[in-house]
Amino acid sequence: MFKALRTTILITAIAAAAVSTSAAYASVNPQPQFGMATAAANADRHITIGANTKWVNVDNGDTVTFDINGKSFTWHFDTLHSEEAFDLSKIAPEGVTTGMVTVYVGSNPLYRG
């Protein structure tokens, strides 16, 4: 009886830890299928988004700082597919208005034939 109770408590604790860890990760990185936010010091490129910007081209593996209306954020692109297209607003932090800008992610140049 005691062994079964101890096992149940242990399994419940492990499950609760896994749920809290995944929830914390999701709040830090809400779009993991596109990569992750990172420090500006890691940026390979800087892209300024203006009123007339409709799209940007990046490569999988690039780390880019986006400058938009005096605000900036840095993103490391690590998409699940070799090529991807999505709205920049999906990765922009709260409070950064991106407009209707599409990000086109090309395959990583290191792995191109």
Summary of the structure (lengths in Angstrom):
residues: 113
radius of gyration: 19.3
end to end distance: 61.3
largest distance: 69.4
contacts: 276
relative contact order: 0.18
helix: 35%
strand: 31%
